């Protein structure tokens, strides 16, 4: 099927990350979500420089599902403006990409 995307989402709490990850996988919006703890985010927000501990979620999906994935993550996410960004995969192990197709059978 393809093409495929990798999406990055940051969040401040492991339990919240797990809820989002489980939801998007159960709803077949993502094939897999890796949760990486212990990142440090330094950013500008509402005129102030913030320095926060966060977690990074890495979501793998089909590009056609990104709009639905983005909407669902935004709905579940506690931040006013969550980071939800993605890029297109240019290559990958064919068996892995076929697996993404197989588990993201949601109609687009």
Order of alpha helices (4+ residues) and beta strands (2+ residues): beta-alpha-beta-beta-alpha-beta-alpha
